[in-house]
Amino acid sequence: MSICVAFLHFHRIINMERSKYISLVTELRQIAVARALVLLNDKEDAEDVAAEVMLRLWERHRLLRDDADEVRHFADTMTKNLSLDLLRHRQRYPILRLFHRKDSEDEDTCSIPDVPDSYTPQQYVENQEAGDIFRKAIIQLPYKWRKIVEMREKEDMSFADIAQVLGTSESSCRGMMSKARQRLLQLINKMT
């Protein structure tokens, strides 16, 4: 057996399939919530960190090795790091805690209206400017909200699919989407 073949045989890198990842989602989310709750001592913050961990894992699921124990460890480590980052951020900016709990469940829409095929040059420029403002606003969203908006709008995923990927409920996904849309509207209003 050549050295290359022996190396590949010893270090088989088999990427995780989507179905295998989905089968681990519930367990990975439980690991993330439990770990974050221990570190943060706040259920809502723990849920937020767990959602972000699940999003990041989803983005990398094709790159993960097909080793459930390794993925569990990766989720635990990622949760620990994100939780510690959140704690450091709070210590650095204590005034932000005042704004942390602003919640609203309004279902506002933030999509740019479709432009008909026969629009004028002025309408074209306005549409381009609106698109630029929208892209700048989306970039300013918190990471997890931006990813949920992308999953919903770009990838055309249903709330049920997003909930399955994140290992959470549809209502939780709808709530995060609502908050993301509300924040988008605020950002767009600032820019216009």
RODORO-273213 format. One line per 5 residues: number of its first residue (from 1); for each residue x, y, z of N, C-alpha, C, CB. Coordinates in pm, whole numbers, always signed. Glycine has a CB too. Example, Ala and Ser with C-alpha at 12.3 -4.5 7.8 and 13.67 -1.06 7.14 Angstrom:
2
1 = +1319 -569 +780 +1230 -450 +780 +1320 -330 +780 +1131 -447 +905 ~ +1285 -225 +708 +1367 -106 +714 +1290 +3 +787 +1408 -60 +572;
END
This chain:
192
1 = +85 -117 +0 +0 +0 +0 +90 +124 +0 -97 -1 +123 ~ +63 +216 -92 +145 +337 -99 +115 +428 +19 +121 +412 -232 ~ +203 +524 +39 +188 +616 +152 +61 +699 +136 +310 +707 +165 ~ +33 +745 +15 -86 +827 -9 -213 +748 +19 -87 +879 -154 ~ -220 +627 -29 -338 +543 -9 -355 +513 +140 -327 +411 -90;
6 = -243 +484 +208 -249 +456 +352 -297 +579 +428 -111 +410 +405 ~ -248 +697 +390 -290 +821 +455 -439 +844 +437 -210 +941 +401 ~ -487 +830 +312 -629 +850 +285 -715 +746 +356 -655 +844 +135 ~ -666 +625 +365 -740 +520 +433 -749 +550 +583 -674 +382 +409 ~ -640 +598 +639 -635 +627 +782 -716 +753 +815 -490 +645 +827;
11 = -707 +853 +730 -774 +982 +753 -887 +1001 +653 -674 +1098 +742 ~ -982 +912 +654 -1094 +926 +561 -1173 +1050 +597 -1184 +800 +563 ~ -1192 +1135 +501 -1271 +1254 +522 -1401 +1234 +444 -1195 +1384 +477 ~ -1503 +1203 +518 -1633 +1184 +458 -1722 +1296 +510 -1692 +1042 +491 ~ -1771 +1376 +419 -1853 +1489 +459 -1990 +1444 +504 -1866 +1589 +345;
16 = -2045 +1518 +595 -2176 +1487 +650 -2284 +1522 +549 -2199 +1561 +782 ~ -2377 +1431 +531 -2489 +1456 +442 -2596 +1534 +516 -2546 +1324 +388 ~ -2680 +1600 +439 -2786 +1683 +496 -2876 +1600 +588 -2870 +1748 +385 ~ -2915 +1481 +545 -3006 +1399 +626 -2942 +1359 +758 -3047 +1273 +548 ~ -2814 +1329 +757 -2744 +1294 +881 -2739 +1415 +973 -2600 +1243 +850;
21 = -2710 +1532 +915 -2707 +1654 +996 -2844 +1679 +1058 -2663 +1775 +910 ~ -2949 +1670 +977 -3086 +1694 +1026 -3120 +1599 +1140 -3189 +1679 +912 ~ -3071 +1475 +1131 -3100 +1378 +1237 -3033 +1417 +1369 -3055 +1239 +1194 ~ -2928 +1497 +1363 -2857 +1540 +1485 -2904 +1674 +1539 -2710 +1547 +1457 ~ -2987 +1745 +1463 -3023 +1883 +1497 -3079 +1897 +1638 -3124 +1937 +1398;
26 = -3175 +1814 +1675 -3237 +1825 +1806 -3134 +1809 +1918 -3349 +1722 +1822 ~ -3051 +1710 +1904 -2948 +1685 +2005 -2847 +1799 +2010 -2875 +1552 +1976 ~ -2805 +1848 +1894 -2709 +1959 +1889 -2767 +2085 +1953 -2667 +1988 +1743 ~ -2895 +2110 +1928 -2959 +2228 +1986 -2968 +2214 +2138 -3099 +2248 +1925 ~ -2999 +2094 +2187 -3005 +2072 +2331 -2868 +2096 +2395 -3054 +1929 +2362;
31 = -2765 +2050 +2329 -2628 +2071 +2378 -2600 +2222 +2385 -2524 +2000 +2286 ~ -2636 +2293 +2277 -2608 +2436 +2271 -2685 +2513 +2378 -2641 +2491 +2133 ~ -2813 +2483 +2394 -2894 +2555 +2493 -2842 +2527 +2634 -3043 +2514 +2482 ~ -2814 +2401 +2663 -2767 +2366 +2798 -2635 +2435 +2830 -2750 +2213 +2811 ~ -2542 +2432 +2737 -2410 +2494 +2758 -2423 +2645 +2775 -2316 +2461 +2641;
36 = -2503 +2708 +2689 -2519 +2853 +2695 -2590 +2895 +2823 -2597 +2904 +2573 ~ -2687 +2815 +2866 -2761 +2847 +2988 -2670 +2844 +3110 -2877 +2750 +3007 ~ -2578 +2749 +3113 -2482 +2740 +3224 -2393 +2865 +3226 -2395 +2612 +3212 ~ -2348 +2907 +3109 -2254 +3020 +3103 -2324 +3156 +3117 -2179 +3016 +2972 ~ -2443 +3170 +3060 -2508 +3300 +3055 -2612 +3321 +3166 -2574 +3319 +2923;
41 = -2666 +3213 +3216 -2768 +3218 +3322 -2888 +3303 +3279 -2707 +3275 +3450 ~ -2924 +3295 +3151 -3038 +3368 +3097 -3097 +3285 +2984 -2996 +3512 +3047 ~ -3223 +3244 +3000 -3284 +3154 +2903 -3294 +3213 +2763 -3422 +3115 +2951 ~ -3334 +3340 +2753 -3347 +3404 +2622 -3212 +3415 +2552 -3411 +3542 +2636 ~ -3110 +3456 +2625 -2976 +3465 +2567 -2926 +3327 +2525 -2878 +3530 +2667;
46 = -2955 +3228 +2607 -2914 +3091 +2573 -2982 +3046 +2444 -2948 +2994 +2687 ~ -3109 +3079 +2428 -3182 +3044 +2306 -3123 +3117 +2186 -3333 +3078 +2321 ~ -3087 +3244 +2204 -3027 +3321 +2096 -2892 +3262 +2054 -3009 +3467 +2138 ~ -2810 +3229 +2151 -2679 +3169 +2120 -2698 +3035 +2051 -2594 +3152 +2249 ~ -2792 +2955 +2101 -2818 +2825 +2038 -2863 +2841 +1894 -2923 +2747 +2118;
51 = -2948 +2939 +1869 -2994 +2964 +1731 -2877 +3001 +1641 -3100 +3076 +1728 ~ -2787 +3085 +1693 -2670 +3123 +1614 -2578 +3004 +1588 -2593 +3235 +1684 ~ -2561 +2920 +1688 -2479 +2799 +1671 -2541 +2711 +1563 -2467 +2721 +1805 ~ -2672 +2694 +1568 -2738 +2609 +1470 -2725 +2665 +1329 -2885 +2591 +1506 ~ -2734 +2798 +1317 -2715 +2860 +1186 -2573 +2838 +1134 -2746 +3009 +1193;
56 = -2477 +2858 +1219 -2338 +2840 +1177 -2309 +2695 +1142 -2243 +2887 +1286 ~ -2365 +2603 +1218 -2347 +2461 +1185 -2414 +2429 +1052 -2405 +2373 +1297 ~ -2531 +2485 +1030 -2601 +2460 +904 -2517 +2509 +785 -2739 +2530 +905 ~ -2457 +2628 +800 -2374 +2679 +692 -2256 +2587 +662 -2323 +2818 +727 ~ -2207 +2518 +763 -2089 +2433 +748 -2121 +2284 +739 -1995 +2457 +863;
61 = -2250 +2248 +735 -2284 +2106 +746 -2222 +2021 +637 -2434 +2089 +743 ~ -2199 +2078 +520 -2136 +2001 +412 -1986 +1982 +436 -2159 +2070 +276 ~ -1929 +2067 +520 -1785 +2059 +548 -1755 +1974 +671 -1728 +2199 +566 ~ -1859 +1944 +749 -1838 +1865 +871 -1809 +1720 +834 -1962 +1874 +963 ~ -1722 +1661 +912 -1695 +1519 +892 -1812 +1437 +943 -1564 +1476 +963;
66 = -1829 +1321 +887 -1941 +1234 +924 -1910 +1160 +1053 -1971 +1134 +810 ~ -1890 +1237 +1159 -1859 +1182 +1290 -1944 +1259 +1391 -1705 +1193 +1324 ~ -2051 +1196 +1439 -2147 +1263 +1526 -2081 +1317 +1653 -2259 +1167 +1562 ~ -1989 +1241 +1712 -1922 +1288 +1834 -1841 +1414 +1807 -1830 +1178 +1890 ~ -1775 +1418 +1694 -1696 +1536 +1659 -1786 +1657 +1638 -1613 +1508 +1532;
71 = -1901 +1637 +1574 -1995 +1747 +1551 -2053 +1795 +1683 -2109 +1702 +1455 ~ -2083 +1703 +1775 -2133 +1743 +1908 -2030 +1829 +1981 -2168 +1618 +1992 ~ -1905 +1785 +1975 -1797 +1859 +2040 -1781 +1998 +1976 -1663 +1780 +2032 ~ -1790 +2003 +1844 -1779 +2128 +1771 -1892 +2223 +1813 -1783 +2102 +1618 ~ -2014 +2171 +1825 -2129 +2253 +1867 -2108 +2305 +2009 -2260 +2171 +1858;
76 = -2059 +2220 +2097 -2035 +2260 +2236 -1929 +2369 +2243 -1992 +2139 +2321 ~ -1820 +2352 +2171 -1712 +2451 +2170 -1759 +2583 +2111 -1591 +2399 +2091 ~ -1834 +2576 +2002 -1886 +2697 +1938 -1980 +2771 +2034 -1959 +2662 +1807 ~ -2064 +2696 +2105 -2156 +2756 +2201 -2079 +2825 +2312 -2250 +2650 +2259 ~ -1978 +2759 +2363 -1897 +2818 +2470 -1835 +2949 +2422 -1788 +2720 +2516;
81 = -1776 +2948 +2304 -1709 +3067 +2252 -1807 +3182 +2228 -1637 +3033 +2123 ~ -1923 +3152 +2169 -2021 +3257 +2144 -2077 +3313 +2275 -2135 +3204 +2057 ~ -2098 +3227 +2372 -2148 +3272 +2503 -2046 +3362 +2572 -2180 +3151 +2594 ~ -1919 +3322 +2568 -1815 +3405 +2629 -1801 +3538 +2556 -1680 +3330 +2629 ~ -1815 +3536 +2423 -1812 +3661 +2346 -1925 +3754 +2390 -1823 +3632 +2195;
86 = -2043 +3697 +2411 -2157 +3776 +2455 -2133 +3836 +2593 -2285 +3691 +2456 ~ -2076 +3757 +2683 -2045 +3808 +2817 -1943 +3921 +2810 -1993 +3695 +2907 ~ -1839 +3904 +2728 -1737 +4009 +2713 -1799 +4136 +2656 -1623 +3961 +2622 ~ -1887 +4119 +2558 -1952 +4233 +2495 -2036 +4310 +2598 -2039 +4188 +2377 ~ -2107 +4238 +2682 -2188 +4301 +2786 -2101 +4378 +2885 -2270 +4196 +2860;
91 = -1986 +4321 +2920 -1898 +4389 +3015 -1841 +4516 +2953 -1784 +4297 +3059 ~ -1813 +4511 +2824 -1756 +4626 +2756 -1858 +4737 +2736 -1699 +4585 +2623 ~ -1984 +4697 +2707 -2088 +4794 +2675 -2211 +4772 +2764 -2127 +4784 +2526 ~ -2202 +4804 +2892 -2313 +4777 +2984 -2441 +4853 +2949 -2273 +4810 +3124 ~ -2430 +4968 +2883 -2548 +5047 +2849 -2638 +4973 +2751 -2507 +5182 +2790;
96 = -2582 +4883 +2670 -2661 +4810 +2571 -2761 +4715 +2635 -2570 +4732 +2480 ~ -2743 +4680 +2759 -2838 +4592 +2827 -2976 +4655 +2835 -2788 +4557 +2967 ~ -2982 +4789 +2838 -3110 +4858 +2843 -3194 +4831 +2720 -3089 +5007 +2860 ~ -3127 +4811 +2605 -3199 +4794 +2479 -3214 +4647 +2441 -3127 +4867 +2369 ~ -3157 +4560 +2518 -3151 +4417 +2483 -3288 +4352 +2473 -3069 +4343 +2584;
101 = -3385 +4393 +2551 -3512 +4323 +2560 -3626 +4388 +2482 -3551 +4312 +2702 ~ -3597 +4478 +2390 -3704 +4538 +2311 -3756 +4434 +2212 -3654 +4667 +2236 ~ -3878 +4392 +2233 -3939 +4292 +2147 -4071 +4345 +2091 -3962 +4160 +2224 ~ -4097 +4309 +1967 -4226 +4338 +1906 -4255 +4230 +1805 -4229 +4479 +1840 ~ -4377 +4189 +1797 -4413 +4077 +1710 -4489 +4124 +1587 -4495 +3976 +1786;
106 = -4474 +4251 +1548 -4543 +4298 +1428 -4486 +4230 +1305 -4532 +4451 +1415 ~ -4574 +4191 +1214 -4531 +4127 +1090 -4526 +4233 +981 -4627 +4010 +1051 ~ -4423 +4316 +981 -4406 +4415 +876 -4328 +4354 +762 -4336 +4541 +929 ~ -4356 +4399 +644 -4281 +4348 +529 -4173 +4448 +493 -4373 +4321 +408 ~ -4063 +4397 +441 -3952 +4485 +408 -3901 +4460 +267 -3840 +4467 +507;
111 = -3977 +4388 +188 -3926 +4357 +55 -3944 +4475 -38 -3997 +4234 -2 ~ -3860 +4481 -137 -3866 +4588 -236 -3972 +4549 -338 -3726 +4611 -303 ~ -4064 +4638 -371 -4170 +4603 -465 -4113 +4573 -603 -4273 +4714 -473 ~ -4181 +4485 -674 -4140 +4452 -810 -4161 +4573 -899 -4218 +4331 -863 ~ -4070 +4591 -993 -4078 +4702 -1087 -4125 +4647 -1220 -3941 +4775 -1101;
116 = -4226 +4709 -1281 -4274 +4659 -1410 -4167 +4671 -1517 -4398 +4735 -1452 ~ -4184 +4594 -1624 -4085 +4592 -1732 -4074 +4727 -1803 -4122 +4485 -1834 ~ -4180 +4803 -1804 -4178 +4929 -1878 -4161 +5049 -1786 -4307 +4944 -1959 ~ -4054 +5053 -1711 -4033 +5166 -1621 -3938 +5266 -1684 -3978 +5118 -1486 ~ -3948 +5390 -1636 -3870 +5501 -1691 -3729 +5497 -1634 -3937 +5637 -1661;
121 = -3636 +5573 -1693 -3500 +5580 -1637 -3499 +5627 -1492 -3414 +5672 -1721 ~ -3587 +5722 -1458 -3593 +5769 -1320 -3639 +5656 -1228 -3688 +5889 -1308 ~ -3736 +5578 -1271 -3782 +5464 -1191 -3670 +5360 -1177 -3907 +5400 -1255 ~ -3593 +5343 -1284 -3482 +5249 -1280 -3379 +5293 -1175 -3415 +5238 -1419 ~ -3343 +5421 -1175 -3246 +5474 -1079 -3301 +5461 -937 -3211 +5622 -1110;
126 = -3428 +5494 -918 -3489 +5480 -786 -3488 +5335 -739 -3633 +5534 -788 ~ -3515 +5244 -831 -3514 +5101 -797 -3373 +5056 -758 -3567 +5017 -915 ~ -3272 +5102 -832 -3133 +5068 -800 -3095 +5122 -663 -3038 +5124 -907 ~ -3133 +5247 -635 -3104 +5306 -504 -3173 +5230 -392 -3146 +5454 -502 ~ -3298 +5191 -416 -3372 +5114 -316 -3304 +4980 -290 -3519 +5092 -361;
131 = -3256 +4916 -398 -3184 +4790 -383 -3055 +4806 -305 -3154 +4730 -520 ~ -2983 +4915 -332 -2859 +4942 -258 -2887 +4966 -110 -2786 +5063 -318 ~ -2990 +5041 -82 -3026 +5068 +58 -3064 +4939 +127 -3143 +5170 +66 ~ -3143 +4855 +58 -3186 +4727 +116 -3065 +4638 +146 -3282 +4654 +19 ~ -2970 +4629 +52 -2850 +4546 +74 -2766 +4600 +190 -2764 +4541 -55;
136 = -2752 +4732 +199 -2677 +4791 +310 -2745 +4763 +444 -2660 +4942 +289 ~ -2878 +4767 +444 -2953 +4741 +568 -2940 +4595 +609 -3101 +4778 +550 ~ -2948 +4505 +512 -2940 +4361 +544 -2804 +4327 +603 -2965 +4275 +417 ~ -2699 +4389 +554 -2564 +4363 +605 -2552 +4405 +751 -2459 +4436 +519 ~ -2630 +4505 +792 -2623 +4555 +929 -2704 +4473 +1029 -2669 +4697 +932;
141 = -2784 +4380 +978 -2862 +4295 +1069 -2771 +4205 +1150 -2964 +4212 +991 ~ -2812 +4167 +1270 -2736 +4067 +1344 -2726 +3938 +1261 -2801 +4038 +1482 ~ -2618 +3868 +1280 -2585 +3751 +1199 -2702 +3652 +1186 -2467 +3681 +1259 ~ -2762 +3612 +1296 -2866 +3508 +1290 -2989 +3558 +1218 -2903 +3462 +1431 ~ -3026 +3684 +1237 -3142 +3738 +1167 -3115 +3744 +1017 -3178 +3877 +1221;
146 = -2995 +3789 +980 -2959 +3798 +838 -2968 +3660 +773 -2817 +3856 +822 ~ -2919 +3558 +843 -2921 +3423 +787 -3064 +3370 +774 -2839 +3328 +872 ~ -3149 +3401 +870 -3288 +3357 +862 -3358 +3426 +745 -3363 +3385 +994 ~ -3333 +3556 +728 -3391 +3628 +614 -3341 +3566 +483 -3355 +3779 +619 ~ -3212 +3535 +475 -3158 +3473 +354 -3218 +3335 +330 -3006 +3463 +365;
151 = -3232 +3256 +436 -3292 +3124 +420 -3436 +3136 +370 -3288 +3046 +553 ~ -3507 +3233 +423 -3648 +3250 +388 -3665 +3311 +249 -3718 +3336 +492 ~ -3589 +3419 +222 -3608 +3493 +98 -3526 +3439 -19 -3574 +3637 +121 ~ -3396 +3417 +1 -3310 +3370 -109 -3327 +3222 -137 -3165 +3400 -77 ~ -3324 +3141 -31 -3333 +2997 -49 -3477 +2948 -52 -3258 +2926 +62;
156 = -3572 +3040 -30 -3715 +3010 -35 -3753 +2892 +55 -3756 +2980 -177 ~ -3694 +2889 +174 -3724 +2783 +270 -3848 +2819 +351 -3604 +2758 +364 ~ -3928 +2722 +382 -4046 +2745 +465 -4001 +2760 +611 -4150 +2629 +450 ~ -4090 +2814 +694 -4058 +2826 +836 -4038 +2687 +897 -4169 +2902 +910 ~ -4111 +2589 +847 -4094 +2452 +897 -3953 +2401 +867 -4200 +2358 +835;
161 = -3903 +2428 +745 -3768 +2385 +709 -3662 +2458 +791 -3742 +2407 +560 ~ -3682 +2589 +809 -3587 +2667 +888 -3587 +2617 +1032 -3622 +2818 +883 ~ -3705 +2591 +1086 -3716 +2539 +1223 -3646 +2404 +1234 -3864 +2525 +1264 ~ -3658 +2322 +1133 -3592 +2191 +1136 -3441 +2207 +1135 -3637 +2104 +1017 ~ -3391 +2299 +1053 -3247 +2323 +1046 -3193 +2377 +1178 -3216 +2421 +932;
166 = -3271 +2466 +1242 -3226 +2528 +1367 -3261 +2444 +1489 -3288 +2665 +1381 ~ -3344 +2344 +1471 -3385 +2262 +1584 -3474 +2336 +1681 -3265 +2209 +1655 ~ -3560 +2421 +1627 -3649 +2501 +1710 -3789 +2493 +1654 -3601 +2648 +1718 ~ -3879 +2572 +1707 -4018 +2569 +1660 -4041 +2669 +1548 -4115 +2597 +1777 ~ -4148 +2646 +1473 -4184 +2740 +1367 -4215 +2877 +1426 -4305 +2688 +1288;
171 = -4283 +2880 +1540 -4318 +3009 +1599 -4194 +3088 +1640 -4408 +2988 +1721 ~ -4092 +3018 +1686 -3966 +3085 +1720 -3903 +3145 +1595 -3869 +2986 +1788 ~ -3905 +3069 +1485 -3850 +3120 +1358 -3930 +3240 +1309 -3850 +3009 +1251 ~ -4062 +3232 +1322 -4146 +3344 +1280 -4115 +3468 +1365 -4297 +3307 +1292 ~ -4093 +3448 +1494 -4059 +3559 +1582 -3927 +3624 +1544 -4052 +3512 +1726;
176 = -3826 +3540 +1515 -3696 +3595 +1474 -3708 +3668 +1341 -3591 +3483 +1464 ~ -3788 +3613 +1249 -3807 +3676 +1119 -3878 +3811 +1136 -3889 +3584 +1025 ~ -3976 +3815 +1225 -4048 +3939 +1252 -3954 +4046 +1308 -4163 +3913 +1350 ~ -3869 +4005 +1401 -3772 +4100 +1458 -3674 +4147 +1352 -3696 +4035 +1575 ~ -3632 +4056 +1265 -3539 +4093 +1158 -3604 +4192 +1063 -3493 +3967 +1080;
181 = -3729 +4168 +1027 -3800 +4261 +937 -3818 +4397 +1001 -3937 +4203 +898 ~ -3853 +4398 +1129 -3872 +4524 +1199 -3740 +4603 +1202 -3923 +4499 +1343 ~ -3631 +4534 +1232 -3500 +4600 +1235 -3461 +4649 +1096 -3392 +4504 +1289 ~ -3492 +4572 +992 -3464 +4615 +855 -3537 +4746 +824 -3506 +4506 +755 ~ -3663 +4754 +863 -3739 +4877 +839 -3677 +4996 +911 -3884 +4859 +884;
186 = -3631 +4974 +1033 -3566 +5082 +1108 -3439 +5127 +1036 -3534 +5037 +1252 ~ -3359 +5031 +991 -3235 +5064 +921 -3262 +5136 +791 -3154 +4939 +896 ~ -3361 +5090 +717 -3396 +5153 +589 -3445 +5294 +613 -3503 +5071 +512 ~ -3528 +5314 +716 -3577 +5449 +747 -3463 +5544 +783 -3677 +5443 +860 ~ -3361 +5493 +851 -3245 +5578 +884 -3169 +5619 +759 -3151 +5504 +980;
191 = -3163 +5529 +663 -3084 +5555 +542 -3157 +5642 +441 -3046 +5425 +477 ~ -3286 +5655 +455 -3362 +5734 +356 -3398 +5870 +407 -3487 +5661 +315;
END
